[in-house]
């Protein structure tokens, strides 16, 4: 007889697809779930055909059976709305709901997922009906601990989206609402170049991928798509909010910036995130966790990640022993309260036959099963501490922007510049290795909790209404580190005509004499202490108009111009990076600036160890995660107890490769 367990975070679970298996198998699955130590399952997201086998004919008996059996075993359910996979009867009867994939007006076919038009009124109505029925059935079910709307709602193909007549008409309406008149749009976009000006909104089509369209036009199309999907998700959320009780609602999002994550989560209860990073880039997931933690006050849910490898019809990306441990702990360490694997039982048919899982399609535990059990024991041992503490704010923030991604996608400004990758490798990783532990924030986020804010590669300061708030924050005592390639575009992707920057020259006490791209080489510069260095990516050479030079160019046309400057402004200061220094030089500069502002590294530790201080009603301590599969160490500021082993530690603590400690 199964004894029901008390359900509490941290949640450890997986995506479960009982609609693909005989119902009599549920009991066997549950016994394996309990053996693995799991306490939540995520179901329903692709099961529309099983829930509504014919239009208007609903069958939820099987789903109640699954939820009830899980609940009796102490396993909660995250219920997914099934709208990413419209059934065949729907696409056959209403073909107009299918996504148009390109300018040739070729509609998607049944047989995949996410192949619908999010603006189709017919599809919206059909989605509302199934979501309403689900809310009525499960909105007050105590076994359902939350909801996931749809699945990974990004434009398909990513970055382009549906090109049907409905979307084109909606795009024109969106532009009219934003700009008011066609003359305002022409003026804002600068359409006098190439005789591009429109006479009416009706002349504006979606930008074709195979033509050289205006970057402001392309940027507007992506922003429209983002707003479309926010509206699509909120239509379902608003239905569920009326029918549910104590069940947080979210939508699982990917580590991509075609959509504005902040806008998407504004009206939702819990931020949900999916990622499939491997051994070589697991550290990148930390940026996304730092970012998703900042979107909501409630802890986020990591709703999908791989146990051992990725794959569709071919497996790829094998992870070495210990990876599943650190991959499972990282989101919890960084402020999440759930880690769910994709998937529980490997599929026996379809497009993702070879993806890693917890158990095989034969029901046999995979080689990582022992690690899953270990993670479960650790979550339980540290639950009280984790549930009553949060990652501590260190006083530093890093700006991360969907709008910046969009701008650099359609006008890279310098060869091979990819925004997210550059931000990750040239800025976030040096900060991570320096243990400065910044919050990663949207430009619209509140600046008051921070003493130092770094805004690299942020072309539009009007993103999120930042410009006015930023100036007030600086004058009140904040330290702003800006650039390179910051404040160089309007919100619509055009240049300023009075200066290369919107406000930086005035705030920073400089005048930009020349700008030179970093392709194919960097330029030499000298730090104030005499150290020689080489710049990269971009070069803005500054004449000083009240600022102090921290570094001077020594090469070619830039010789003698300032490369990096400092200026006091009110009670605060502005540090301008006219170029990107090396990782080592950037780390040195950031540590010096942070120290002056009272922001200290969170620990003395190896660069391959993630150190996350936590504090709250549960006490204070830190979570340590070694993420590069090599030995690491941390010097503890005081004696602490590892909640996973019960051992007391002080002084220098050694971490084994892929080691984890929860110290209180």
BELBELPE-V317499 format. One record per backbone hydrogen bond with DSSP energy under -0.5 kcal/mol. CO is the residue of the C=O (numbers start at 1). NH is the residue of the N-H. E is the energy in kcal/mol with one decimal. If there is no record, write none. Layout:
co->[CO & CO]
nh->[NH & NH]
e->[E & E]
This chain:
co->[2 & 6 & 11 & 12 & 12 & 13 & 14 & 15 & 17 & 18 & 22 & 23 & 25 & 26 & 27 & 28 & 29 & 30 & 31 & 32 & 33 & 33 & 39 & 40 & 41 & 41 & 42 & 43 & 44 & 45 & 47 & 48 & 51 & 54 & 56 & 57 & 60 & 61 & 62 & 63 & 64 & 65 & 66 & 67 & 68 & 69 & 70 & 70 & 71 & 74 & 76 & 77 & 77 & 77 & 78 & 79 & 82 & 84 & 84 & 87 & 87 & 88 & 89 & 90 & 92 & 94 & 95 & 97 & 99 & 99 & 100 & 102 & 105 & 106 & 115 & 116 & 117 & 120 & 121 & 122 & 123 & 124 & 125 & 126 & 127 & 128 & 129 & 130 & 131 & 132 & 133 & 134 & 135 & 138 & 139 & 140 & 141 & 143 & 143 & 145 & 146 & 147 & 148 & 148 & 152 & 157 & 157 & 164 & 165 & 166 & 167 & 168 & 169 & 170 & 171 & 172 & 173 & 174 & 175 & 176 & 179 & 181 & 182 & 183 & 184 & 185 & 186 & 186 & 190 & 191 & 191 & 192 & 193 & 200 & 201 & 203 & 208 & 211 & 214 & 215 & 216 & 217 & 218 & 219 & 220 & 221 & 222 & 223 & 224 & 225 & 226 & 227 & 228 & 229 & 230 & 231 & 232 & 233 & 234 & 235 & 236 & 237 & 238 & 239 & 239 & 240 & 240 & 248 & 249 & 249 & 250 & 251 & 252 & 253 & 254 & 259 & 260 & 261 & 262 & 263 & 263 & 265 & 271 & 272 & 273 & 273 & 274 & 278 & 281 & 281 & 282 & 282 & 283 & 283 & 284 & 284 & 285 & 286 & 287 & 288 & 289 & 290 & 290 & 291 & 291 & 292 & 292 & 300 & 300 & 301 & 301 & 302 & 304 & 305 & 308 & 309 & 310 & 312 & 314 & 316 & 320 & 322 & 323 & 324 & 325 & 326 & 327 & 328 & 329 & 330 & 331 & 332 & 337 & 338 & 339 & 341 & 341 & 343 & 344 & 344 & 344 & 350 & 352 & 358 & 359 & 360 & 364 & 366 & 368 & 369 & 370 & 371 & 372 & 373 & 374 & 375 & 376 & 377 & 378 & 380 & 382 & 383 & 384 & 385 & 386 & 388 & 390 & 395 & 395 & 396 & 397 & 398 & 401 & 402 & 403 & 404 & 405 & 406 & 407 & 412 & 414 & 416 & 417 & 418 & 419 & 420 & 421 & 422 & 423 & 423 & 424 & 427 & 428 & 429 & 430 & 431 & 431 & 431 & 432 & 435 & 439 & 439 & 441 & 442 & 447 & 451 & 452 & 453 & 453 & 454 & 455 & 455 & 457 & 458 & 459 & 459 & 460 & 461 & 462 & 463 & 465 & 466 & 467 & 468 & 469 & 470 & 471 & 472 & 473 & 474 & 475 & 478 & 478 & 479 & 479 & 480 & 480 & 481 & 482 & 484 & 487 & 490 & 494 & 503 & 504 & 505 & 505 & 509 & 509 & 511 & 511 & 514 & 516 & 523 & 524 & 524 & 525 & 526 & 527 & 531 & 533 & 536 & 536 & 537 & 539 & 539 & 540 & 541 & 541 & 542 & 543 & 548 & 550 & 551 & 551 & 552 & 553 & 555 & 556 & 558 & 561 & 562 & 563 & 564 & 564 & 565 & 566 & 567 & 569 & 572 & 573 & 574 & 574 & 575 & 575 & 576 & 576 & 577 & 578 & 579 & 580 & 582 & 583 & 584 & 585 & 586 & 587 & 588 & 589 & 590 & 591 & 592 & 593 & 594 & 595 & 598 & 603 & 604 & 606 & 608 & 608 & 609 & 610 & 610 & 611 & 612 & 613 & 614 & 615 & 616 & 619 & 621 & 622 & 623 & 624 & 625 & 625 & 632 & 633 & 634 & 634 & 635 & 640 & 641 & 641 & 642 & 642 & 647 & 649 & 651 & 653 & 655 & 656 & 659 & 661 & 661 & 662 & 663]
nh->[4 & 8 & 339 & 39 & 40 & 341 & 42 & 344 & 20 & 21 & 25 & 26 & 29 & 30 & 31 & 32 & 33 & 34 & 35 & 36 & 37 & 38 & 76 & 14 & 43 & 78 & 16 & 80 & 47 & 84 & 51 & 52 & 59 & 57 & 58 & 54 & 64 & 65 & 66 & 67 & 68 & 69 & 70 & 71 & 72 & 73 & 73 & 75 & 74 & 76 & 41 & 79 & 145 & 146 & 43 & 148 & 85 & 114 & 115 & 90 & 91 & 92 & 93 & 94 & 95 & 97 & 98 & 117 & 101 & 108 & 163 & 105 & 107 & 101 & 99 & 118 & 120 & 124 & 125 & 126 & 127 & 128 & 129 & 130 & 131 & 132 & 133 & 134 & 135 & 136 & 137 & 138 & 139 & 141 & 245 & 142 & 144 & 77 & 145 & 248 & 79 & 250 & 81 & 150 & 154 & 160 & 161 & 168 & 169 & 170 & 171 & 172 & 173 & 174 & 175 & 176 & 177 & 178 & 179 & 180 & 181 & 185 & 186 & 187 & 188 & 189 & 190 & 191 & 193 & 196 & 197 & 195 & 196 & 203 & 204 & 205 & 211 & 213 & 218 & 219 & 220 & 221 & 222 & 223 & 224 & 225 & 226 & 227 & 228 & 229 & 230 & 231 & 232 & 233 & 234 & 235 & 236 & 237 & 238 & 239 & 240 & 241 & 242 & 242 & 243 & 243 & 244 & 147 & 269 & 270 & 149 & 272 & 152 & 274 & 256 & 261 & 264 & 265 & 266 & 266 & 267 & 268 & 301 & 253 & 303 & 304 & 255 & 282 & 284 & 285 & 285 & 286 & 286 & 287 & 287 & 288 & 289 & 290 & 291 & 292 & 293 & 294 & 440 & 294 & 295 & 295 & 296 & 337 & 338 & 273 & 303 & 340 & 275 & 342 & 319 & 356 & 316 & 354 & 312 & 310 & 323 & 326 & 327 & 328 & 329 & 330 & 331 & 332 & 333 & 334 & 336 & 335 & 11 & 302 & 13 & 15 & 343 & 358 & 346 & 358 & 359 & 353 & 355 & 366 & 346 & 363 & 360 & 369 & 372 & 373 & 374 & 375 & 376 & 377 & 378 & 379 & 380 & 381 & 382 & 383 & 386 & 387 & 388 & 388 & 389 & 618 & 615 & 451 & 452 & 439 & 454 & 441 & 405 & 406 & 407 & 408 & 409 & 410 & 411 & 414 & 417 & 418 & 419 & 422 & 423 & 424 & 425 & 426 & 427 & 428 & 429 & 431 & 432 & 433 & 434 & 435 & 436 & 437 & 435 & 602 & 398 & 441 & 400 & 445 & 450 & 479 & 397 & 455 & 481 & 399 & 458 & 483 & 459 & 487 & 461 & 489 & 463 & 467 & 465 & 466 & 469 & 470 & 471 & 472 & 473 & 474 & 475 & 476 & 478 & 477 & 571 & 480 & 573 & 453 & 481 & 482 & 575 & 455 & 577 & 457 & 502 & 493 & 490 & 507 & 508 & 509 & 510 & 545 & 547 & 513 & 543 & 541 & 539 & 535 & 554 & 555 & 533 & 552 & 530 & 527 & 525 & 538 & 580 & 518 & 516 & 541 & 542 & 513 & 514 & 562 & 511 & 566 & 528 & 563 & 564 & 526 & 560 & 558 & 559 & 561 & 553 & 542 & 578 & 550 & 551 & 576 & 548 & 574 & 572 & 569 & 480 & 567 & 576 & 482 & 577 & 565 & 578 & 484 & 540 & 581 & 536 & 586 & 587 & 588 & 589 & 590 & 591 & 592 & 593 & 594 & 595 & 596 & 597 & 599 & 598 & 600 & 605 & 635 & 609 & 610 & 627 & 611 & 612 & 625 & 613 & 623 & 392 & 621 & 390 & 619 & 616 & 614 & 663 & 612 & 661 & 610 & 627 & 655 & 606 & 636 & 653 & 604 & 649 & 643 & 664 & 645 & 646 & 642 & 640 & 636 & 634 & 632 & 659 & 626 & 624 & 663 & 643 & 622]
e->[-0.5 & -0.6 & -2.6 & -2.6 & -1.1 & -2.7 & -2.4 & -2.9 & -1.9 & -1.7 & -1.9 & -1.8 & -2.2 & -2.8 & -2.1 & -1.8 & -2.6 & -2.7 & -2.0 & -2.2 & -1.0 & -2.4 & -2.5 & -0.9 & -0.6 & -2.8 & -2.7 & -3.2 & -1.5 & -0.6 & -2.0 & -3.1 & -3.1 & -2.7 & -0.6 & -0.8 & -2.6 & -2.3 & -1.8 & -2.6 & -3.0 & -2.3 & -2.5 & -2.6 & -2.6 & -1.1 & -0.6 & -2.8 & -1.9 & -0.6 & -2.5 & -0.6 & -2.2 & -1.0 & -2.1 & -2.7 & -1.7 & -3.3 & -0.5 & -0.7 & -2.0 & -2.3 & -1.8 & -2.6 & -0.5 & -2.1 & -1.6 & -2.9 & -0.6 & -3.2 & -2.1 & -1.9 & -0.6 & -2.7 & -2.2 & -0.6 & -1.3 & -2.6 & -2.1 & -2.1 & -2.7 & -2.5 & -1.8 & -1.9 & -2.7 & -2.3 & -2.1 & -2.1 & -2.7 & -2.4 & -1.9 & -2.9 & -2.2 & -1.3 & -1.7 & -0.6 & -1.8 & -2.4 & -0.7 & -0.7 & -2.5 & -1.9 & -2.4 & -0.5 & -1.9 & -2.7 & -1.6 & -2.2 & -2.4 & -2.6 & -2.4 & -1.8 & -2.1 & -2.5 & -2.4 & -2.5 & -2.3 & -1.8 & -3.0 & -2.0 & -2.1 & -1.8 & -2.6 & -2.4 & -2.8 & -2.7 & -1.0 & -2.6 & -1.2 & -1.0 & -1.1 & -1.2 & -1.0 & -1.3 & -1.8 & -0.5 & -1.1 & -1.8 & -2.2 & -2.6 & -2.1 & -2.0 & -2.0 & -2.3 & -2.5 & -2.2 & -2.4 & -2.4 & -2.5 & -2.3 & -2.2 & -2.3 & -2.4 & -2.5 & -2.6 & -1.9 & -1.0 & -2.5 & -2.8 & -0.9 & -2.3 & -2.6 & -0.8 & -0.7 & -0.7 & -0.8 & -1.5 & -2.6 & -2.6 & -1.5 & -2.9 & -0.7 & -1.0 & -3.3 & -2.4 & -1.0 & -2.4 & -1.9 & -1.0 & -0.5 & -0.5 & -1.1 & -2.6 & -1.6 & -1.4 & -1.1 & -0.6 & -0.7 & -1.5 & -0.6 & -1.3 & -0.6 & -1.0 & -0.6 & -0.8 & -1.2 & -2.4 & -2.7 & -2.2 & -3.2 & -2.2 & -0.7 & -0.6 & -0.8 & -0.5 & -0.8 & -0.7 & -2.5 & -0.6 & -2.3 & -1.2 & -2.5 & -2.5 & -2.6 & -1.8 & -1.6 & -2.4 & -3.2 & -1.3 & -2.3 & -2.2 & -1.8 & -3.0 & -1.8 & -1.8 & -2.3 & -0.6 & -0.6 & -3.0 & -2.0 & -2.9 & -1.4 & -2.9 & -2.3 & -1.9 & -2.0 & -0.6 & -1.2 & -0.5 & -1.3 & -2.9 & -0.6 & -1.1 & -2.4 & -2.2 & -2.1 & -2.7 & -2.0 & -2.2 & -2.3 & -2.3 & -2.8 & -2.4 & -2.4 & -2.3 & -2.8 & -2.2 & -2.4 & -2.1 & -0.7 & -2.9 & -3.1 & -0.8 & -0.5 & -1.0 & -2.9 & -2.1 & -2.9 & -2.0 & -2.4 & -2.5 & -2.5 & -1.7 & -2.3 & -2.4 & -2.6 & -1.7 & -1.6 & -2.0 & -1.5 & -1.2 & -0.8 & -0.6 & -2.9 & -2.8 & -2.6 & -2.7 & -2.7 & -1.2 & -3.0 & -2.7 & -1.9 & -3.0 & -2.9 & -1.3 & -0.7 & -1.6 & -0.6 & -0.9 & -3.2 & -2.8 & -0.6 & -2.4 & -2.3 & -2.1 & -2.5 & -2.0 & -0.5 & -2.8 & -2.5 & -0.6 & -2.0 & -0.7 & -2.3 & -0.6 & -2.7 & -1.3 & -1.6 & -2.1 & -1.0 & -0.8 & -3.1 & -2.0 & -1.7 & -2.1 & -2.5 & -2.5 & -1.3 & -2.1 & -2.1 & -2.3 & -0.6 & -1.9 & -2.4 & -0.5 & -0.6 & -3.2 & -3.3 & -3.2 & -2.1 & -1.7 & -1.9 & -2.8 & -2.7 & -3.1 & -1.1 & -1.7 & -2.9 & -1.6 & -0.7 & -3.5 & -3.0 & -1.3 & -3.0 & -2.7 & -0.6 & -2.6 & -2.6 & -2.2 & -2.9 & -2.5 & -2.4 & -1.8 & -2.2 & -2.6 & -0.6 & -0.6 & -2.7 & -0.9 & -2.8 & -2.2 & -2.5 & -1.9 & -2.8 & -1.4 & -3.1 & -2.7 & -1.3 & -1.9 & -2.6 & -3.1 & -2.6 & -2.8 & -3.4 & -1.6 & -1.9 & -3.2 & -2.7 & -2.0 & -2.5 & -2.5 & -1.8 & -0.6 & -3.1 & -0.5 & -1.8 & -0.8 & -0.5 & -1.9 & -0.6 & -0.7 & -2.9 & -2.6 & -2.1 & -2.6 & -3.0 & -2.5 & -2.0 & -2.7 & -2.9 & -2.2 & -2.0 & -1.5 & -3.3 & -1.3 & -0.6 & -0.8 & -2.8 & -1.7 & -0.5 & -1.8 & -0.6 & -0.5 & -2.1 & -0.6 & -2.0 & -2.7 & -2.3 & -2.2 & -2.1 & -1.5 & -2.6 & -3.0 & -2.4 & -2.1 & -3.3 & -0.6 & -3.5 & -2.5 & -0.7 & -3.5 & -0.7 & -3.7 & -0.7 & -2.4 & -0.8 & -3.2 & -2.9 & -2.8 & -3.2 & -2.2 & -2.2 & -2.0 & -2.6 & -2.8 & -0.6 & -3.3 & -2.4]
